[in-house]
Amino acid sequence: MNYYIYATDHAIERYQQRQKAISRQKAIHNIVEGVKRSRLIGFANGEREIREHRGVIFVCELEGTKMNVITILNSKAELRFVEDNKSI
């Protein structure tokens, strides 16, 4: 993966909701490392990639050489809302 990986504020907040008592910096580090180690499991809304690592689902948007992590989902059960909801 040859992208610069950035986590949006929303993705950081979602990650912190799932991991109790974790600092913002640690959340950013964990998100970036998780995306680096993730596998592509699908696409949503054209340019968005759905990636998974150790049960954490990352919704990413490619923009040139940048990969923005838009949000974090709890499990594959939440994926059904990604295709139905165009605002994610």
HTML snippet that shows the backbone in 3Dmol.js (N, CA, C, O; Angstrom):
<script src="https://3Dmol.org/build/3Dmol-min.js"></script>
<div id="view" style="width:600px;height:400px;position:relative"></div>
<script>
const pdb = `
ATOM      1  N   MET A   1       0.858  -1.171   0.000  1.00  0.00           N
ATOM      2  CA  MET A   1       0.000   0.000   0.000  1.00  0.00           C
ATOM      3  C   MET A   1       0.905   1.234   0.000  1.00  0.00           C
ATOM      4  O   MET A   1       1.667   1.437   0.944  1.00  0.00           O
ATOM      5  N   ASN A   2       0.829   2.048  -1.036  1.00  0.00           N
ATOM      6  CA  ASN A   2       1.680   3.225  -1.162  1.00  0.00           C
ATOM      7  C   ASN A   2       0.886   4.513  -1.023  1.00  0.00           C
ATOM      8  O   ASN A   2       0.894   5.358  -1.918  1.00  0.00           O
ATOM      9  N   TYR A   3       0.207   4.655   0.096  1.00  0.00           N
ATOM     10  CA  TYR A   3      -0.603   5.838   0.354  1.00  0.00           C
ATOM     11  C   TYR A   3      -0.164   6.479   1.659  1.00  0.00           C
ATOM     12  O   TYR A   3       0.380   5.816   2.543  1.00  0.00           O
ATOM     13  N   TYR A   4      -0.408   7.775   1.765  1.00  0.00           N
ATOM     14  CA  TYR A   4      -0.316   8.444   3.055  1.00  0.00           C
ATOM     15  C   TYR A   4      -1.665   8.216   3.709  1.00  0.00           C
ATOM     16  O   TYR A   4      -2.700   8.496   3.104  1.00  0.00           O
ATOM     17  N   ILE A   5      -1.670   7.719   4.920  1.00  0.00           N
ATOM     18  CA  ILE A   5      -2.923   7.368   5.589  1.00  0.00           C
ATOM     19  C   ILE A   5      -3.254   8.431   6.629  1.00  0.00           C
ATOM     20  O   ILE A   5      -2.437   8.746   7.496  1.00  0.00           O
ATOM     21  N   TYR A   6      -4.455   8.976   6.532  1.00  0.00           N
ATOM     22  CA  TYR A   6      -4.935   9.996   7.459  1.00  0.00           C
ATOM     23  C   TYR A   6      -6.241   9.534   8.088  1.00  0.00           C
ATOM     24  O   TYR A   6      -7.092   8.954   7.413  1.00  0.00           O
ATOM     25  N   ALA A   7      -6.394   9.788   9.363  1.00  0.00           N
ATOM     26  CA  ALA A   7      -7.636   9.462  10.064  1.00  0.00           C
ATOM     27  C   ALA A   7      -8.431  10.746  10.275  1.00  0.00           C
ATOM     28  O   ALA A   7      -7.901  11.725  10.799  1.00  0.00           O
ATOM     29  N   THR A   8      -9.688  10.747   9.872  1.00  0.00           N
ATOM     30  CA  THR A   8     -10.544  11.914  10.102  1.00  0.00           C
ATOM     31  C   THR A   8     -10.911  11.994  11.581  1.00  0.00           C
ATOM     32  O   THR A   8     -10.793  11.010  12.312  1.00  0.00           O
ATOM     33  N   ASP A   9     -11.355  13.163  12.014  1.00  0.00           N
ATOM     34  CA  ASP A   9     -11.796  13.328  13.406  1.00  0.00           C
ATOM     35  C   ASP A   9     -12.894  12.327  13.740  1.00  0.00           C
ATOM     36  O   ASP A   9     -12.921  11.760  14.832  1.00  0.00           O
ATOM     37  N   HIS A  10     -13.798  12.115  12.786  1.00  0.00           N
ATOM     38  CA  HIS A  10     -14.900  11.171  13.014  1.00  0.00           C
ATOM     39  C   HIS A  10     -14.367   9.757  13.247  1.00  0.00           C
ATOM     40  O   HIS A  10     -14.821   9.064  14.158  1.00  0.00           O
ATOM     41  N   ALA A  11     -13.407   9.329  12.428  1.00  0.00           N
ATOM     42  CA  ALA A  11     -12.835   7.984  12.584  1.00  0.00           C
ATOM     43  C   ALA A  11     -12.134   7.852  13.937  1.00  0.00           C
ATOM     44  O   ALA A  11     -12.237   6.816  14.594  1.00  0.00           O
ATOM     45  N   ILE A  12     -11.431   8.891  14.347  1.00  0.00           N
ATOM     46  CA  ILE A  12     -10.737   8.864  15.640  1.00  0.00           C
ATOM     47  C   ILE A  12     -11.746   8.739  16.775  1.00  0.00           C
ATOM     48  O   ILE A  12     -11.554   7.944  17.696  1.00  0.00           O
ATOM     49  N   GLU A  13     -12.819   9.523  16.711  1.00  0.00           N
ATOM     50  CA  GLU A  13     -13.864   9.450  17.744  1.00  0.00           C
ATOM     51  C   GLU A  13     -14.498   8.066  17.793  1.00  0.00           C
ATOM     52  O   GLU A  13     -14.716   7.518  18.873  1.00  0.00           O
ATOM     53  N   ARG A  14     -14.792   7.504  16.634  1.00  0.00           N
ATOM     54  CA  ARG A  14     -15.397   6.159  16.580  1.00  0.00           C
ATOM     55  C   ARG A  14     -14.447   5.118  17.167  1.00  0.00           C
ATOM     56  O   ARG A  14     -14.879   4.215  17.883  1.00  0.00           O
ATOM     57  N   TYR A  15     -13.161   5.242  16.866  1.00  0.00           N
ATOM     58  CA  TYR A  15     -12.181   4.295  17.407  1.00  0.00           C
ATOM     59  C   TYR A  15     -12.119   4.419  18.930  1.00  0.00           C
ATOM     60  O   TYR A  15     -12.090   3.414  19.641  1.00  0.00           O
ATOM     61  N   GLN A  16     -12.097   5.657  19.421  1.00  0.00           N
ATOM     62  CA  GLN A  16     -12.044   5.881  20.870  1.00  0.00           C
ATOM     63  C   GLN A  16     -13.297   5.358  21.565  1.00  0.00           C
ATOM     64  O   GLN A  16     -13.214   4.908  22.708  1.00  0.00           O
ATOM     65  N   GLN A  17     -14.443   5.405  20.913  1.00  0.00           N
ATOM     66  CA  GLN A  17     -15.674   4.859  21.493  1.00  0.00           C
ATOM     67  C   GLN A  17     -15.563   3.357  21.696  1.00  0.00           C
ATOM     68  O   GLN A  17     -16.134   2.806  22.637  1.00  0.00           O
ATOM     69  N   ARG A  18     -14.835   2.705  20.819  1.00  0.00           N
ATOM     70  CA  ARG A  18     -14.711   1.246  20.877  1.00  0.00           C
ATOM     71  C   ARG A  18     -13.564   0.786  21.766  1.00  0.00           C
ATOM     72  O   ARG A  18     -13.584  -0.339  22.265  1.00  0.00           O
ATOM     73  N   GLN A  19     -12.580   1.629  21.969  1.00  0.00           N
ATOM     74  CA  GLN A  19     -11.426   1.304  22.807  1.00  0.00           C
ATOM     75  C   GLN A  19     -11.430   2.254  24.003  1.00  0.00           C
ATOM     76  O   GLN A  19     -11.057   3.421  23.876  1.00  0.00           O
ATOM     77  N   LYS A  20     -11.836   1.773  25.120  1.00  0.00           N
ATOM     78  CA  LYS A  20     -11.954   2.624  26.317  1.00  0.00           C
ATOM     79  C   LYS A  20     -10.594   3.175  26.741  1.00  0.00           C
ATOM     80  O   LYS A  20      -9.575   2.490  26.652  1.00  0.00           O
ATOM     81  N   ALA A  21     -10.598   4.405  27.197  1.00  0.00           N
ATOM     82  CA  ALA A  21      -9.430   5.075  27.784  1.00  0.00           C
ATOM     83  C   ALA A  21      -8.197   5.032  26.876  1.00  0.00           C
ATOM     84  O   ALA A  21      -7.118   4.617  27.300  1.00  0.00           O
ATOM     85  N   ILE A  22      -8.366   5.458  25.644  1.00  0.00           N
ATOM     86  CA  ILE A  22      -7.234   5.514  24.717  1.00  0.00           C
ATOM     87  C   ILE A  22      -7.063   6.965  24.273  1.00  0.00           C
ATOM     88  O   ILE A  22      -8.040   7.640  23.950  1.00  0.00           O
ATOM     89  N   SER A  23      -5.828   7.435  24.260  1.00  0.00           N
ATOM     90  CA  SER A  23      -5.566   8.824  23.885  1.00  0.00           C
ATOM     91  C   SER A  23      -5.776   9.026  22.387  1.00  0.00           C
ATOM     92  O   SER A  23      -5.808   8.069  21.613  1.00  0.00           O
ATOM     93  N   ARG A  24      -5.916  10.266  22.002  1.00  0.00           N
ATOM     94  CA  ARG A  24      -6.099  10.607  20.587  1.00  0.00           C
ATOM     95  C   ARG A  24      -4.889  10.147  19.764  1.00  0.00           C
ATOM     96  O   ARG A  24      -5.049   9.562  18.694  1.00  0.00           O
ATOM     97  N   GLN A  25      -3.681  10.414  20.267  1.00  0.00           N
ATOM     98  CA  GLN A  25      -2.466  10.024  19.546  1.00  0.00           C
ATOM     99  C   GLN A  25      -2.370   8.516  19.373  1.00  0.00           C
ATOM    100  O   GLN A  25      -1.999   8.036  18.302  1.00  0.00           O
ATOM    101  N   LYS A  26      -2.701   7.766  20.422  1.00  0.00           N
ATOM    102  CA  LYS A  26      -2.666   6.302  20.347  1.00  0.00           C
ATOM    103  C   LYS A  26      -3.737   5.804  19.374  1.00  0.00           C
ATOM    104  O   LYS A  26      -3.507   4.849  18.632  1.00  0.00           O
ATOM    105  N   ALA A  27      -4.900   6.448  19.377  1.00  0.00           N
ATOM    106  CA  ALA A  27      -5.970   6.069  18.447  1.00  0.00           C
ATOM    107  C   ALA A  27      -5.512   6.272  17.004  1.00  0.00           C
ATOM    108  O   ALA A  27      -5.719   5.403  16.157  1.00  0.00           O
ATOM    109  N   ILE A  28      -4.890   7.420  16.722  1.00  0.00           N
ATOM    110  CA  ILE A  28      -4.394   7.697  15.370  1.00  0.00           C
ATOM    111  C   ILE A  28      -3.367   6.642  14.967  1.00  0.00           C
ATOM    112  O   ILE A  28      -3.428   6.094  13.866  1.00  0.00           O
ATOM    113  N   HIS A  29      -2.429   6.362  15.859  1.00  0.00           N
ATOM    114  CA  HIS A  29      -1.399   5.351  15.586  1.00  0.00           C
ATOM    115  C   HIS A  29      -2.033   3.995  15.281  1.00  0.00           C
ATOM    116  O   HIS A  29      -1.667   3.338  14.306  1.00  0.00           O
ATOM    117  N   ASN A  30      -2.983   3.581  16.116  1.00  0.00           N
ATOM    118  CA  ASN A  30      -3.628   2.278  15.930  1.00  0.00           C
ATOM    119  C   ASN A  30      -4.433   2.208  14.630  1.00  0.00           C
ATOM    120  O   ASN A  30      -4.453   1.174  13.962  1.00  0.00           O
ATOM    121  N   ILE A  31      -5.091   3.305  14.278  1.00  0.00           N
ATOM    122  CA  ILE A  31      -5.861   3.342  13.029  1.00  0.00           C
ATOM    123  C   ILE A  31      -4.926   3.194  11.831  1.00  0.00           C
ATOM    124  O   ILE A  31      -5.169   2.374  10.946  1.00  0.00           O
ATOM    125  N   VAL A  32      -3.861   3.986  11.804  1.00  0.00           N
ATOM    126  CA  VAL A  32      -2.918   3.938  10.679  1.00  0.00           C
ATOM    127  C   VAL A  32      -2.288   2.551  10.567  1.00  0.00           C
ATOM    128  O   VAL A  32      -2.205   1.993   9.473  1.00  0.00           O
ATOM    129  N   GLU A  33      -1.846   1.996  11.690  1.00  0.00           N
ATOM    130  CA  GLU A  33      -1.239   0.658  11.667  1.00  0.00           C
ATOM    131  C   GLU A  33      -2.260  -0.402  11.257  1.00  0.00           C
ATOM    132  O   GLU A  33      -1.934  -1.335  10.523  1.00  0.00           O
ATOM    133  N   GLY A  34      -3.490  -0.254  11.733  1.00  0.00           N
ATOM    134  CA  GLY A  34      -4.543  -1.200  11.364  1.00  0.00           C
ATOM    135  C   GLY A  34      -4.828  -1.183   9.874  1.00  0.00           C
ATOM    136  O   GLY A  34      -5.005  -2.235   9.259  1.00  0.00           O
ATOM    137  N   VAL A  35      -4.874   0.013   9.289  1.00  0.00           N
ATOM    138  CA  VAL A  35      -5.120   0.134   7.849  1.00  0.00           C
ATOM    139  C   VAL A  35      -3.944  -0.448   7.062  1.00  0.00           C
ATOM    140  O   VAL A  35      -4.150  -1.111   6.046  1.00  0.00           O
ATOM    141  N   LYS A  36      -2.721  -0.207   7.521  1.00  0.00           N
ATOM    142  CA  LYS A  36      -1.539  -0.766   6.844  1.00  0.00           C
ATOM    143  C   LYS A  36      -1.601  -2.287   6.782  1.00  0.00           C
ATOM    144  O   LYS A  36      -1.207  -2.887   5.782  1.00  0.00           O
ATOM    145  N   ARG A  37      -2.089  -2.903   7.837  1.00  0.00           N
ATOM    146  CA  ARG A  37      -2.128  -4.362   7.929  1.00  0.00           C
ATOM    147  C   ARG A  37      -3.450  -4.963   7.424  1.00  0.00           C
ATOM    148  O   ARG A  37      -3.617  -6.182   7.403  1.00  0.00           O
ATOM    149  N   SER A  38      -4.363  -4.113   7.028  1.00  0.00           N
ATOM    150  CA  SER A  38      -5.706  -4.572   6.660  1.00  0.00           C
ATOM    151  C   SER A  38      -5.740  -5.246   5.295  1.00  0.00           C
ATOM    152  O   SER A  38      -4.801  -5.172   4.503  1.00  0.00           O
ATOM    153  N   ARG A  39      -6.868  -5.906   5.063  1.00  0.00           N
ATOM    154  CA  ARG A  39      -7.109  -6.499   3.742  1.00  0.00           C
ATOM    155  C   ARG A  39      -8.367  -5.864   3.165  1.00  0.00           C
ATOM    156  O   ARG A  39      -9.311  -5.548   3.889  1.00  0.00           O
ATOM    157  N   LEU A  40      -8.361  -5.688   1.874  1.00  0.00           N
ATOM    158  CA  LEU A  40      -9.505  -5.118   1.170  1.00  0.00           C
ATOM    159  C   LEU A  40     -10.615  -6.158   1.118  1.00  0.00           C
ATOM    160  O   LEU A  40     -10.406  -7.275   0.644  1.00  0.00           O
ATOM    161  N   ILE A  41     -11.814  -5.783   1.613  1.00  0.00           N
ATOM    162  CA  ILE A  41     -12.928  -6.737   1.590  1.00  0.00           C
ATOM    163  C   ILE A  41     -14.093  -6.258   0.733  1.00  0.00           C
ATOM    164  O   ILE A  41     -15.047  -7.007   0.522  1.00  0.00           O
ATOM    165  N   GLY A  42     -14.033  -5.017   0.233  1.00  0.00           N
ATOM    166  CA  GLY A  42     -15.119  -4.547  -0.615  1.00  0.00           C
ATOM    167  C   GLY A  42     -15.006  -3.076  -0.953  1.00  0.00           C
ATOM    168  O   GLY A  42     -14.079  -2.385  -0.531  1.00  0.00           O
ATOM    169  N   PHE A  43     -15.983  -2.615  -1.731  1.00  0.00           N
ATOM    170  CA  PHE A  43     -16.054  -1.215  -2.132  1.00  0.00           C
ATOM    171  C   PHE A  43     -17.441  -0.677  -1.811  1.00  0.00           C
ATOM    172  O   PHE A  43     -18.416  -1.427  -1.795  1.00  0.00           O
ATOM    173  N   ALA A  44     -17.526   0.625  -1.554  1.00  0.00           N
ATOM    174  CA  ALA A  44     -18.815   1.277  -1.312  1.00  0.00           C
ATOM    175  C   ALA A  44     -18.801   2.647  -1.984  1.00  0.00           C
ATOM    176  O   ALA A  44     -17.780   3.334  -1.993  1.00  0.00           O
ATOM    177  N   ASN A  45     -19.916   3.026  -2.532  1.00  0.00           N
ATOM    178  CA  ASN A  45     -20.081   4.356  -3.133  1.00  0.00           C
ATOM    179  C   ASN A  45     -18.962   4.709  -4.108  1.00  0.00           C
ATOM    180  O   ASN A  45     -18.508   5.853  -4.135  1.00  0.00           O
ATOM    181  N   GLY A  46     -18.521   3.764  -4.892  1.00  0.00           N
ATOM    182  CA  GLY A  46     -17.522   4.043  -5.922  1.00  0.00           C
ATOM    183  C   GLY A  46     -16.089   4.083  -5.451  1.00  0.00           C
ATOM    184  O   GLY A  46     -15.351   3.117  -5.644  1.00  0.00           O
ATOM    185  N   GLU A  47     -15.673   5.184  -4.832  1.00  0.00           N
ATOM    186  CA  GLU A  47     -14.270   5.382  -4.484  1.00  0.00           C
ATOM    187  C   GLU A  47     -13.906   4.915  -3.077  1.00  0.00           C
ATOM    188  O   GLU A  47     -12.737   4.997  -2.699  1.00  0.00           O
ATOM    189  N   ARG A  48     -14.834   4.443  -2.312  1.00  0.00           N
ATOM    190  CA  ARG A  48     -14.542   4.051  -0.932  1.00  0.00           C
ATOM    191  C   ARG A  48     -14.175   2.584  -0.830  1.00  0.00           C
ATOM    192  O   ARG A  48     -14.836   1.716  -1.399  1.00  0.00           O
ATOM    193  N   GLU A  49     -13.109   2.328  -0.095  1.00  0.00           N
ATOM    194  CA  GLU A  49     -12.672   0.962   0.154  1.00  0.00           C
ATOM    195  C   GLU A  49     -13.126   0.541   1.543  1.00  0.00           C
ATOM    196  O   GLU A  49     -13.096   1.334   2.484  1.00  0.00           O
ATOM    197  N   ILE A  50     -13.543  -0.699   1.660  1.00  0.00           N
ATOM    198  CA  ILE A  50     -13.866  -1.284   2.957  1.00  0.00           C
ATOM    199  C   ILE A  50     -12.724  -2.238   3.265  1.00  0.00           C
ATOM    200  O   ILE A  50     -12.466  -3.174   2.508  1.00  0.00           O
ATOM    201  N   ARG A  51     -12.036  -1.997   4.385  1.00  0.00           N
ATOM    202  CA  ARG A  51     -10.870  -2.790   4.758  1.00  0.00           C
ATOM    203  C   ARG A  51     -11.095  -3.383   6.141  1.00  0.00           C
ATOM    204  O   ARG A  51     -11.821  -2.809   6.953  1.00  0.00           O
ATOM    205  N   GLU A  52     -10.477  -4.531   6.414  1.00  0.00           N
ATOM    206  CA  GLU A  52     -10.668  -5.216   7.698  1.00  0.00           C
ATOM    207  C   GLU A  52      -9.329  -5.665   8.259  1.00  0.00           C
ATOM    208  O   GLU A  52      -8.464  -6.151   7.531  1.00  0.00           O
ATOM    209  N   HIS A  53      -9.175  -5.492   9.573  1.00  0.00           N
ATOM    210  CA  HIS A  53      -8.011  -6.016  10.292  1.00  0.00           C
ATOM    211  C   HIS A  53      -8.442  -6.358  11.712  1.00  0.00           C
ATOM    212  O   HIS A  53      -8.877  -5.488  12.466  1.00  0.00           O
ATOM    213  N   ARG A  54      -8.319  -7.624  12.067  1.00  0.00           N
ATOM    214  CA  ARG A  54      -8.636  -8.117  13.413  1.00  0.00           C
ATOM    215  C   ARG A  54     -10.027  -7.705  13.894  1.00  0.00           C
ATOM    216  O   ARG A  54     -10.206  -7.309  15.046  1.00  0.00           O
ATOM    217  N   GLY A  55     -10.992  -7.802  13.010  1.00  0.00           N
ATOM    218  CA  GLY A  55     -12.370  -7.515  13.373  1.00  0.00           C
ATOM    219  C   GLY A  55     -12.760  -6.053  13.324  1.00  0.00           C
ATOM    220  O   GLY A  55     -13.924  -5.716  13.544  1.00  0.00           O
ATOM    221  N   VAL A  56     -11.807  -5.178  13.040  1.00  0.00           N
ATOM    222  CA  VAL A  56     -12.101  -3.749  12.914  1.00  0.00           C
ATOM    223  C   VAL A  56     -12.273  -3.450  11.427  1.00  0.00           C
ATOM    224  O   VAL A  56     -11.422  -3.803  10.610  1.00  0.00           O
ATOM    225  N   ILE A  57     -13.377  -2.797  11.087  1.00  0.00           N
ATOM    226  CA  ILE A  57     -13.689  -2.453   9.703  1.00  0.00           C
ATOM    227  C   ILE A  57     -13.384  -0.969   9.497  1.00  0.00           C
ATOM    228  O   ILE A  57     -13.883  -0.116  10.232  1.00  0.00           O
ATOM    229  N   PHE A  58     -12.564  -0.671   8.496  1.00  0.00           N
ATOM    230  CA  PHE A  58     -12.190   0.703   8.164  1.00  0.00           C
ATOM    231  C   PHE A  58     -12.855   1.084   6.844  1.00  0.00           C
ATOM    232  O   PHE A  58     -12.753   0.347   5.863  1.00  0.00           O
ATOM    233  N   VAL A  59     -13.532   2.223   6.816  1.00  0.00           N
ATOM    234  CA  VAL A  59     -14.088   2.756   5.573  1.00  0.00           C
ATOM    235  C   VAL A  59     -13.139   3.870   5.140  1.00  0.00           C
ATOM    236  O   VAL A  59     -12.986   4.875   5.833  1.00  0.00           O
ATOM    237  N   CYS A  60     -12.503   3.676   3.981  1.00  0.00           N
ATOM    238  CA  CYS A  60     -11.461   4.587   3.511  1.00  0.00           C
ATOM    239  C   CYS A  60     -11.838   5.191   2.165  1.00  0.00           C
ATOM    240  O   CYS A  60     -12.532   4.574   1.357  1.00  0.00           O
ATOM    241  N   GLU A  61     -11.367   6.405   1.950  1.00  0.00           N
ATOM    242  CA  GLU A  61     -11.607   7.095   0.684  1.00  0.00           C
ATOM    243  C   GLU A  61     -10.263   7.493   0.089  1.00  0.00           C
ATOM    244  O   GLU A  61      -9.453   8.145   0.747  1.00  0.00           O
ATOM    245  N   LEU A  62     -10.032   7.100  -1.151  1.00  0.00           N
ATOM    246  CA  LEU A  62      -8.779   7.422  -1.827  1.00  0.00           C
ATOM    247  C   LEU A  62      -8.874   8.780  -2.498  1.00  0.00           C
ATOM    248  O   LEU A  62      -9.879   9.124  -3.119  1.00  0.00           O
ATOM    249  N   GLU A  63      -7.796   9.542  -2.353  1.00  0.00           N
ATOM    250  CA  GLU A  63      -7.715  10.869  -2.961  1.00  0.00           C
ATOM    251  C   GLU A  63      -6.267  11.062  -3.419  1.00  0.00           C
ATOM    252  O   GLU A  63      -5.433  11.558  -2.662  1.00  0.00           O
ATOM    253  N   GLY A  64      -5.977  10.672  -4.649  1.00  0.00           N
ATOM    254  CA  GLY A  64      -4.594  10.723  -5.134  1.00  0.00           C
ATOM    255  C   GLY A  64      -3.740   9.726  -4.367  1.00  0.00           C
ATOM    256  O   GLY A  64      -4.014   8.526  -4.374  1.00  0.00           O
ATOM    257  N   THR A  65      -2.697  10.231  -3.701  1.00  0.00           N
ATOM    258  CA  THR A  65      -1.830   9.361  -2.894  1.00  0.00           C
ATOM    259  C   THR A  65      -2.236   9.351  -1.424  1.00  0.00           C
ATOM    260  O   THR A  65      -1.517   8.821  -0.577  1.00  0.00           O
ATOM    261  N   LYS A  66      -3.385   9.936  -1.129  1.00  0.00           N
ATOM    262  CA  LYS A  66      -3.898   9.986   0.244  1.00  0.00           C
ATOM    263  C   LYS A  66      -5.005   8.970   0.429  1.00  0.00           C
ATOM    264  O   LYS A  66      -5.872   8.814  -0.432  1.00  0.00           O
ATOM    265  N   MET A  67      -4.970   8.283   1.556  1.00  0.00           N
ATOM    266  CA  MET A  67      -6.074   7.412   1.941  1.00  0.00           C
ATOM    267  C   MET A  67      -6.641   7.978   3.241  1.00  0.00           C
ATOM    268  O   MET A  67      -5.981   7.951   4.280  1.00  0.00           O
ATOM    269  N   ASN A  68      -7.861   8.488   3.174  1.00  0.00           N
ATOM    270  CA  ASN A  68      -8.521   9.037   4.352  1.00  0.00           C
ATOM    271  C   ASN A  68      -9.395   7.966   4.982  1.00  0.00           C
ATOM    272  O   ASN A  68     -10.246   7.374   4.317  1.00  0.00           O
ATOM    273  N   VAL A  69      -9.179   7.723   6.263  1.00  0.00           N
ATOM    274  CA  VAL A  69     -10.036   6.786   6.988  1.00  0.00           C
ATOM    275  C   VAL A  69     -11.245   7.594   7.437  1.00  0.00           C
ATOM    276  O   VAL A  69     -11.130   8.466   8.298  1.00  0.00           O
ATOM    277  N   ILE A  70     -12.408   7.301   6.851  1.00  0.00           N
ATOM    278  CA  ILE A  70     -13.626   8.079   7.066  1.00  0.00           C
ATOM    279  C   ILE A  70     -14.322   7.685   8.362  1.00  0.00           C
ATOM    280  O   ILE A  70     -14.733   8.545   9.141  1.00  0.00           O
ATOM    281  N   THR A  71     -14.450   6.388   8.585  1.00  0.00           N
ATOM    282  CA  THR A  71     -15.116   5.907   9.795  1.00  0.00           C
ATOM    283  C   THR A  71     -14.634   4.501  10.116  1.00  0.00           C
ATOM    284  O   THR A  71     -13.965   3.848   9.315  1.00  0.00           O
ATOM    285  N   ILE A  72     -14.993   4.061  11.304  1.00  0.00           N
ATOM    286  CA  ILE A  72     -14.649   2.729  11.790  1.00  0.00           C
ATOM    287  C   ILE A  72     -15.960   2.032  12.137  1.00  0.00           C
ATOM    288  O   ILE A  72     -16.822   2.609  12.800  1.00  0.00           O
ATOM    289  N   LEU A  73     -16.103   0.794  11.686  1.00  0.00           N
ATOM    290  CA  LEU A  73     -17.294   0.011  12.010  1.00  0.00           C
ATOM    291  C   LEU A  73     -16.914  -1.082  12.994  1.00  0.00           C
ATOM    292  O   LEU A  73     -15.765  -1.522  13.049  1.00  0.00           O
ATOM    293  N   ASN A  74     -17.894  -1.505  13.764  1.00  0.00           N
ATOM    294  CA  ASN A  74     -17.665  -2.521  14.792  1.00  0.00           C
ATOM    295  C   ASN A  74     -17.414  -3.904  14.221  1.00  0.00           C
ATOM    296  O   ASN A  74     -16.515  -4.614  14.669  1.00  0.00           O
ATOM    297  N   SER A  75     -18.199  -4.280  13.243  1.00  0.00           N
ATOM    298  CA  SER A  75     -18.110  -5.640  12.724  1.00  0.00           C
ATOM    299  C   SER A  75     -18.703  -5.681  11.328  1.00  0.00           C
ATOM    300  O   SER A  75     -19.205  -4.680  10.816  1.00  0.00           O
ATOM    301  N   LYS A  76     -18.636  -6.840  10.733  1.00  0.00           N
ATOM    302  CA  LYS A  76     -19.209  -7.001   9.397  1.00  0.00           C
ATOM    303  C   LYS A  76     -20.717  -6.795   9.404  1.00  0.00           C
ATOM    304  O   LYS A  76     -21.304  -6.506   8.362  1.00  0.00           O
ATOM    305  N   ALA A  77     -21.350  -6.939  10.560  1.00  0.00           N
ATOM    306  CA  ALA A  77     -22.797  -6.727  10.654  1.00  0.00           C
ATOM    307  C   ALA A  77     -23.164  -5.290  10.306  1.00  0.00           C
ATOM    308  O   ALA A  77     -24.252  -5.043   9.785  1.00  0.00           O
ATOM    309  N   GLU A  78     -22.272  -4.332  10.584  1.00  0.00           N
ATOM    310  CA  GLU A  78     -22.538  -2.931  10.279  1.00  0.00           C
ATOM    311  C   GLU A  78     -22.357  -2.617   8.798  1.00  0.00           C
ATOM    312  O   GLU A  78     -22.809  -1.567   8.340  1.00  0.00           O
ATOM    313  N   LEU A  79     -21.716  -3.487   8.048  1.00  0.00           N
ATOM    314  CA  LEU A  79     -21.469  -3.229   6.627  1.00  0.00           C
ATOM    315  C   LEU A  79     -22.744  -3.036   5.830  1.00  0.00           C
ATOM    316  O   LEU A  79     -22.748  -2.299   4.844  1.00  0.00           O
ATOM    317  N   ARG A  80     -23.821  -3.679   6.236  1.00  0.00           N
ATOM    318  CA  ARG A  80     -25.062  -3.562   5.468  1.00  0.00           C
ATOM    319  C   ARG A  80     -25.558  -2.126   5.410  1.00  0.00           C
ATOM    320  O   ARG A  80     -26.287  -1.768   4.485  1.00  0.00           O
ATOM    321  N   PHE A  81     -25.178  -1.291   6.383  1.00  0.00           N
ATOM    322  CA  PHE A  81     -25.604   0.103   6.385  1.00  0.00           C
ATOM    323  C   PHE A  81     -24.757   0.965   5.460  1.00  0.00           C
ATOM    324  O   PHE A  81     -25.209   2.029   5.036  1.00  0.00           O
ATOM    325  N   VAL A  82     -23.547   0.537   5.138  1.00  0.00           N
ATOM    326  CA  VAL A  82     -22.668   1.320   4.272  1.00  0.00           C
ATOM    327  C   VAL A  82     -23.257   1.444   2.881  1.00  0.00           C
ATOM    328  O   VAL A  82     -23.254   2.532   2.304  1.00  0.00           O
ATOM    329  N   GLU A  83     -23.760   0.352   2.335  1.00  0.00           N
ATOM    330  CA  GLU A  83     -24.311   0.384   0.989  1.00  0.00           C
ATOM    331  C   GLU A  83     -25.643   1.122   0.930  1.00  0.00           C
ATOM    332  O   GLU A  83     -25.994   1.692  -0.103  1.00  0.00           O
ATOM    333  N   ASP A  84     -26.384   1.113   2.034  1.00  0.00           N
ATOM    334  CA  ASP A  84     -27.684   1.777   2.065  1.00  0.00           C
ATOM    335  C   ASP A  84     -27.572   3.268   2.354  1.00  0.00           C
ATOM    336  O   ASP A  84     -28.433   4.044   1.940  1.00  0.00           O
ATOM    337  N   ASN A  85     -26.518   3.678   3.063  1.00  0.00           N
ATOM    338  CA  ASN A  85     -26.387   5.055   3.516  1.00  0.00           C
ATOM    339  C   ASN A  85     -25.297   5.751   2.710  1.00  0.00           C
ATOM    340  O   ASN A  85     -24.114   5.464   2.894  1.00  0.00           O
ATOM    341  N   LYS A  86     -25.674   6.647   1.834  1.00  0.00           N
ATOM    342  CA  LYS A  86     -24.720   7.326   0.957  1.00  0.00           C
ATOM    343  C   LYS A  86     -23.881   8.365   1.697  1.00  0.00           C
ATOM    344  O   LYS A  86     -22.895   8.849   1.142  1.00  0.00           O
ATOM    345  N   SER A  87     -24.237   8.723   2.925  1.00  0.00           N
ATOM    346  CA  SER A  87     -23.522   9.777   3.642  1.00  0.00           C
ATOM    347  C   SER A  87     -22.304   9.281   4.404  1.00  0.00           C
ATOM    348  O   SER A  87     -21.543  10.094   4.929  1.00  0.00           O
ATOM    349  N   ILE A  88     -22.097   7.976   4.481  1.00  0.00           N
ATOM    350  CA  ILE A  88     -20.935   7.470   5.224  1.00  0.00           C
ATOM    351  C   ILE A  88     -19.683   7.718   4.423  1.00  0.00           C
ATOM    352  O   ILE A  88     -18.588   7.370   4.864  1.00  0.00           O
TER     353      ILE A  88
END
`;
const viewer = $3Dmol.createViewer("view");
viewer.addModel(pdb, "pdb");
viewer.setStyle({}, {cartoon: {color: "spectrum"}});
viewer.zoomTo();
viewer.render();
</script>
